[in-house]
Amino acid sequence: MNGMMEKITLLVLMLAFAIPAIASDWKYLGTDGKGNHYFYKPKTYSISGNKIASSWTKVEHKVDEAVMKQKKIAPDDYVGISSTVVFEQYHCVEKKKMTLVGKHYEGIDDNDVQRTGWVAVQPASTDEGLLIALCKEGANKKERDKTSEKK
């Protein structure tokens, strides 16, 4: 009986974490060409007046793109062999980033991602790609807001 309760508890915990991840509405930003695919969560996105873009971001590591395309899975739903989900801030002008909190998932294991201070974003890195995409999203958001106000 005790083993059955452990299995039920494990199943409930797995569902509790899986359902929010499935229904999380990630937006695909792009790939680095090494099988890593990058996403952000629009509902958590914000950009401040001092050009700091904040959002939950996700990296799906080692995505088998051929399998995803064969199964007709949209890029927004790509899944890799592991993933890293973090809440980050990107300073669009000074080209720095700060990680506030996050997790790295591999199979049923997860590890905390360490909080960092502001660190320089290296040119031609995946972080630079995220910085450019999120800061560009901020510019696009401001343009959409202006258009909405005129209507």
CYANA upper distance limits for C-alpha pairs under 8 A (distance plus 0.5 A):
  1 MET  CA      5 MET  CA      6.98
  2 ASN  CA      6 GLU  CA      6.95
  3 GLY  CA      7 LYS  CA      6.84
  4 MET  CA      8 ILE  CA      6.73
  5 MET  CA      9 THR  CA      6.54
  6 GLU  CA     10 LEU  CA      6.56
  7 LYS  CA     11 LEU  CA      6.61
  8 ILE  CA     12 VAL  CA      6.67
  9 THR  CA     13 LEU  CA      6.69
 10 LEU  CA     14 MET  CA      6.62
 11 LEU  CA     15 LEU  CA      6.71
 12 VAL  CA     16 ALA  CA      6.58
 13 LEU  CA     17 PHE  CA      6.91
 14 MET  CA     18 ALA  CA      6.46
 15 LEU  CA     19 ILE  CA      6.31
 16 ALA  CA     20 PRO  CA      7.67
 17 PHE  CA     21 ALA  CA      7.08
 18 ALA  CA     22 ILE  CA      6.68
 19 ILE  CA     23 ALA  CA      6.73
 20 PRO  CA     24 SER  CA      6.21
 24 SER  CA     41 LYS  CA      7.93
 25 ASP  CA     41 LYS  CA      6.87
 25 ASP  CA     42 PRO  CA      8.17
 25 ASP  CA     76 ASP  CA      8.45
 26 TRP  CA     39 PHE  CA      6.38
 26 TRP  CA     40 TYR  CA      6.05
 26 TRP  CA     41 LYS  CA      5.21
 26 TRP  CA     42 PRO  CA      7.58
 26 TRP  CA     76 ASP  CA      6.60
 26 TRP  CA     77 ASP  CA      8.10
 27 LYS  CA     39 PHE  CA      5.76
 27 LYS  CA     40 TYR  CA      5.92
 27 LYS  CA     41 LYS  CA      6.53
 27 LYS  CA     42 PRO  CA      7.35
 27 LYS  CA     76 ASP  CA      5.95
 28 TYR  CA     37 HIS  CA      8.12
 28 TYR  CA     38 TYR  CA      6.62
 28 TYR  CA     39 PHE  CA      5.00
 28 TYR  CA     40 TYR  CA      7.36
 28 TYR  CA     75 PRO  CA      6.72
 28 TYR  CA     76 ASP  CA      5.30
 29 LEU  CA     37 HIS  CA      8.11
 29 LEU  CA     38 TYR  CA      5.86
 29 LEU  CA     39 PHE  CA      5.63
 29 LEU  CA     40 TYR  CA      7.64
 29 LEU  CA    130 LEU  CA      8.25
 29 LEU  CA    133 ALA  CA      7.30
 30 GLY  CA     37 HIS  CA      6.31
 30 GLY  CA     38 TYR  CA      5.96
 30 GLY  CA     39 PHE  CA      7.85
 31 THR  CA     35 GLY  CA      7.47
 31 THR  CA     36 ASN  CA      6.15
 31 THR  CA     37 HIS  CA      4.88
 31 THR  CA     38 TYR  CA      6.51
 32 ASP  CA     36 ASN  CA      6.39
 32 ASP  CA     37 HIS  CA      7.31
 32 ASP  CA    126 THR  CA      7.20
 34 LYS  CA     62 LYS  CA      7.67
 35 GLY  CA     61 HIS  CA      6.83
 35 GLY  CA     62 LYS  CA      4.84
 35 GLY  CA     63 VAL  CA      5.51
 35 GLY  CA     64 ASP  CA      7.41
 35 GLY  CA     65 GLU  CA      7.93
 36 ASN  CA     59 VAL  CA      6.95
 36 ASN  CA     60 GLU  CA      6.10
 36 ASN  CA     61 HIS  CA      5.00
 36 ASN  CA     62 LYS  CA      5.79
 36 ASN  CA     63 VAL  CA      6.66
 36 ASN  CA     80 GLY  CA      8.24
 37 HIS  CA     59 VAL  CA      6.10
 37 HIS  CA     60 GLU  CA      5.69
 37 HIS  CA     61 HIS  CA      7.15
 37 HIS  CA     63 VAL  CA      7.58
 37 HIS  CA     78 TYR  CA      8.21
 38 TYR  CA     57 THR  CA      7.90
 38 TYR  CA     58 LYS  CA      6.34
 38 TYR  CA     59 VAL  CA      5.21
 38 TYR  CA     60 GLU  CA      7.08
 38 TYR  CA    130 LEU  CA      8.11
 39 PHE  CA     57 THR  CA      6.12
 39 PHE  CA     58 LYS  CA      5.56
 39 PHE  CA     59 VAL  CA      6.91
 39 PHE  CA     76 ASP  CA      8.03
 40 TYR  CA     45 TYR  CA      8.37
 40 TYR  CA     55 SER  CA      7.09
 40 TYR  CA     56 TRP  CA      6.22
 40 TYR  CA     57 THR  CA      4.75
 40 TYR  CA     58 LYS  CA      6.58
 41 LYS  CA     45 TYR  CA      7.04
 41 LYS  CA     55 SER  CA      7.02
 41 LYS  CA     56 TRP  CA      6.07
 41 LYS  CA     57 THR  CA      6.90
 42 PRO  CA     55 SER  CA      8.00
 44 THR  CA     54 SER  CA      8.12
 44 THR  CA     55 SER  CA      5.76
 44 THR  CA     56 TRP  CA      6.78
 45 TYR  CA     53 ALA  CA      7.74
 45 TYR  CA     54 SER  CA      6.15
 45 TYR  CA     55 SER  CA      4.95
 45 TYR  CA     56 TRP  CA      7.77
 46 SER  CA     53 ALA  CA      6.26
 46 SER  CA     54 SER  CA      5.83
 46 SER  CA     55 SER  CA      7.11
 46 SER  CA    138 GLY  CA      8.00
 47 ILE  CA     51 LYS  CA      6.68
 47 ILE  CA     52 ILE  CA      5.94
 47 ILE  CA     53 ALA  CA      4.73
 47 ILE  CA     54 SER  CA      6.69
 47 ILE  CA    135 CYS  CA      8.47
 47 ILE  CA    138 GLY  CA      6.46
 48 SER  CA     52 ILE  CA      5.82
 48 SER  CA     53 ALA  CA      7.09
 51 LYS  CA     91 HIS  CA      6.52
 51 LYS  CA     92 CYS  CA      5.96
 51 LYS  CA     93 VAL  CA      7.12
 51 LYS  CA    135 CYS  CA      8.30
 52 ILE  CA     89 GLN  CA      6.84
 52 ILE  CA     90 TYR  CA      5.96
 52 ILE  CA     91 HIS  CA      4.98
 52 ILE  CA     92 CYS  CA      6.47
 53 ALA  CA     89 GLN  CA      6.03
 53 ALA  CA     90 TYR  CA      5.61
 53 ALA  CA     91 HIS  CA      6.98
 53 ALA  CA     92 CYS  CA      7.54
 53 ALA  CA    134 LEU  CA      6.87
 53 ALA  CA    135 CYS  CA      6.70
 53 ALA  CA    138 GLY  CA      7.58
 54 SER  CA     87 PHE  CA      7.80
 54 SER  CA     88 GLU  CA      6.20
 54 SER  CA     89 GLN  CA      4.83
 54 SER  CA     90 TYR  CA      6.90
 55 SER  CA     87 PHE  CA      6.15
 55 SER  CA     88 GLU  CA      6.27
 55 SER  CA     89 GLN  CA      7.21
 56 TRP  CA     85 VAL  CA      7.42
 56 TRP  CA     86 VAL  CA      6.02
 56 TRP  CA     87 PHE  CA      4.70
 56 TRP  CA     88 GLU  CA      6.77
 57 THR  CA     85 VAL  CA      6.26
 57 THR  CA     86 VAL  CA      5.98
 57 THR  CA     87 PHE  CA      6.69
 57 THR  CA     88 GLU  CA      7.52
 58 LYS  CA     83 SER  CA      7.37
 58 LYS  CA     84 THR  CA      6.01
 58 LYS  CA     85 VAL  CA      4.90
 58 LYS  CA     86 VAL  CA      6.98
 59 VAL  CA     83 SER  CA      5.95
 59 VAL  CA     84 THR  CA      5.72
 59 VAL  CA     85 VAL  CA      7.16
 60 GLU  CA     78 TYR  CA      7.85
 60 GLU  CA     79 VAL  CA      6.31
 60 GLU  CA     80 GLY  CA      5.33
 60 GLU  CA     81 ILE  CA      7.87
 60 GLU  CA     82 SER  CA      6.62
 60 GLU  CA     83 SER  CA      4.99
 60 GLU  CA     84 THR  CA      7.26
 61 HIS  CA     79 VAL  CA      8.40
 61 HIS  CA     80 GLY  CA      5.44
 61 HIS  CA     81 ILE  CA      6.51
 61 HIS  CA     82 SER  CA      5.83
 61 HIS  CA     83 SER  CA      6.16
 61 HIS  CA     84 THR  CA      8.47
 62 LYS  CA     80 GLY  CA      5.66
 62 LYS  CA     81 ILE  CA      6.43
 62 LYS  CA     82 SER  CA      7.93
 63 VAL  CA     78 TYR  CA      7.50
 63 VAL  CA     79 VAL  CA      6.50
 63 VAL  CA     80 GLY  CA      4.52
 63 VAL  CA     81 ILE  CA      7.18
 64 ASP  CA     68 MET  CA      6.92
 64 ASP  CA     80 GLY  CA      7.36
 65 GLU  CA     69 LYS  CA      6.59
 65 GLU  CA     78 TYR  CA      8.42
 66 ALA  CA     70 GLN  CA      6.55
 67 VAL  CA     71 LYS  CA      6.62
 68 MET  CA     72 LYS  CA      6.65
 68 MET  CA     73 ILE  CA      5.67
 68 MET  CA     74 ALA  CA      8.16
 68 MET  CA     78 TYR  CA      7.12
 69 LYS  CA     73 ILE  CA      6.37
 69 LYS  CA     74 ALA  CA      8.14
 73 ILE  CA     77 ASP  CA      6.90
 73 ILE  CA     78 TYR  CA      7.25
 74 ALA  CA     78 TYR  CA      7.27
 79 VAL  CA     83 SER  CA      8.44
 81 ILE  CA    106 GLU  CA      7.26
 81 ILE  CA    107 GLY  CA      8.07
 82 SER  CA    104 HIS  CA      7.94
 82 SER  CA    105 TYR  CA      6.06
 82 SER  CA    106 GLU  CA      5.00
 82 SER  CA    107 GLY  CA      7.44
 83 SER  CA    104 HIS  CA      6.29
 83 SER  CA    105 TYR  CA      5.72
 83 SER  CA    106 GLU  CA      7.19
 84 THR  CA    102 GLY  CA      7.89
 84 THR  CA    103 LYS  CA      6.33
 84 THR  CA    104 HIS  CA      4.73
 84 THR  CA    105 TYR  CA      6.65
 85 VAL  CA    102 GLY  CA      5.99
 85 VAL  CA    103 LYS  CA      5.97
 85 VAL  CA    104 HIS  CA      6.85
 86 VAL  CA     99 THR  CA      7.34
 86 VAL  CA    100 LEU  CA      7.84
 86 VAL  CA    101 VAL  CA      6.15
 86 VAL  CA    102 GLY  CA      4.41
 86 VAL  CA    103 LYS  CA      6.88
 86 VAL  CA    113 VAL  CA      7.94
 87 PHE  CA     99 THR  CA      6.66
 87 PHE  CA    100 LEU  CA      6.17
 87 PHE  CA    101 VAL  CA      6.01
 87 PHE  CA    102 GLY  CA      6.66
 88 GLU  CA     97 LYS  CA      7.50
 88 GLU  CA     98 MET  CA      6.15
 88 GLU  CA     99 THR  CA      4.99
 88 GLU  CA    100 LEU  CA      6.28
 88 GLU  CA    101 VAL  CA      8.04
 89 GLN  CA     97 LYS  CA      6.05
 89 GLN  CA     98 MET  CA      5.72
 89 GLN  CA     99 THR  CA      7.04
 89 GLN  CA    100 LEU  CA      8.24
 90 TYR  CA     95 LYS  CA      7.53
 90 TYR  CA     96 LYS  CA      6.32
 90 TYR  CA     97 LYS  CA      4.88
 90 TYR  CA     98 MET  CA      7.08
 90 TYR  CA    131 LEU  CA      6.39
 90 TYR  CA    134 LEU  CA      8.30
 90 TYR  CA    135 CYS  CA      8.26
 91 HIS  CA     95 LYS  CA      5.88
 91 HIS  CA     96 LYS  CA      5.63
 91 HIS  CA     97 LYS  CA      6.59
 91 HIS  CA    131 LEU  CA      8.31
 92 CYS  CA     96 LYS  CA      7.83
 92 CYS  CA    131 LEU  CA      7.25
 92 CYS  CA    132 ILE  CA      8.20
 92 CYS  CA    135 CYS  CA      6.28
 95 LYS  CA    120 ALA  CA      6.69
 95 LYS  CA    121 VAL  CA      6.20
 95 LYS  CA    128 GLU  CA      8.43
 95 LYS  CA    131 LEU  CA      7.87
 96 LYS  CA    118 TRP  CA      6.45
 96 LYS  CA    119 VAL  CA      5.78
 96 LYS  CA    120 ALA  CA      4.87
 96 LYS  CA    121 VAL  CA      5.61
 97 LYS  CA    117 GLY  CA      8.46
 97 LYS  CA    118 TRP  CA      5.88
 97 LYS  CA    119 VAL  CA      6.02
 97 LYS  CA    120 ALA  CA      7.04
 97 LYS  CA    121 VAL  CA      6.94
 97 LYS  CA    131 LEU  CA      8.39
 98 MET  CA    115 ARG  CA      8.11
 98 MET  CA    116 THR  CA      6.10
 98 MET  CA    117 GLY  CA      5.95
 98 MET  CA    118 TRP  CA      5.24
 98 MET  CA    119 VAL  CA      6.95
 99 THR  CA    114 GLN  CA      7.99
 99 THR  CA    115 ARG  CA      5.75
 99 THR  CA    116 THR  CA      5.72
 99 THR  CA    117 GLY  CA      7.75
100 LEU  CA    114 GLN  CA      8.25
100 LEU  CA    115 ARG  CA      5.35
100 LEU  CA    116 THR  CA      7.10
101 VAL  CA    112 ASP  CA      8.25
101 VAL  CA    113 VAL  CA      6.84
101 VAL  CA    114 GLN  CA      7.23
101 VAL  CA    115 ARG  CA      6.18
102 GLY  CA    112 ASP  CA      6.42
102 GLY  CA    113 VAL  CA      5.38
102 GLY  CA    114 GLN  CA      7.84
103 LYS  CA    110 ASP  CA      6.86
103 LYS  CA    111 ASN  CA      6.00
103 LYS  CA    112 ASP  CA      5.02
103 LYS  CA    113 VAL  CA      5.59
104 HIS  CA    110 ASP  CA      5.93
104 HIS  CA    111 ASN  CA      5.71
104 HIS  CA    112 ASP  CA      6.86
104 HIS  CA    113 VAL  CA      6.99
105 TYR  CA    109 ASP  CA      6.39
105 TYR  CA    110 ASP  CA      4.93
105 TYR  CA    111 ASN  CA      7.20
106 GLU  CA    110 ASP  CA      6.74
121 VAL  CA    125 SER  CA      8.00
121 VAL  CA    127 ASP  CA      6.59
121 VAL  CA    128 GLU  CA      6.33
122 GLN  CA    127 ASP  CA      7.68
122 GLN  CA    128 GLU  CA      6.93
123 PRO  CA    128 GLU  CA      6.58
124 ALA  CA    128 GLU  CA      6.68
124 ALA  CA    129 GLY  CA      7.92
125 SER  CA    129 GLY  CA      7.08
126 THR  CA    130 LEU  CA      6.87
127 ASP  CA    131 LEU  CA      6.56
128 GLU  CA    132 ILE  CA      6.56
129 GLY  CA    133 ALA  CA      6.59
130 LEU  CA    134 LEU  CA      6.46
131 LEU  CA    135 CYS  CA      6.41
132 ILE  CA    136 LYS  CA      6.36
133 ALA  CA    137 GLU  CA      6.56
134 LEU  CA    138 GLY  CA      6.84
135 CYS  CA    139 ALA  CA      7.04
136 LYS  CA    140 ASN  CA      6.68
137 GLU  CA    141 LYS  CA      6.43
138 GLY  CA    142 LYS  CA      6.73
139 ALA  CA    143 GLU  CA      6.83
140 ASN  CA    144 ARG  CA      6.69
141 LYS  CA    145 ASP  CA      6.60
142 LYS  CA    146 LYS  CA      6.73
143 GLU  CA    147 THR  CA      6.78
144 ARG  CA    148 SER  CA      6.69
145 ASP  CA    149 GLU  CA      6.74
146 LYS  CA    150 LYS  CA      6.95
147 THR  CA    151 LYS  CA      7.27
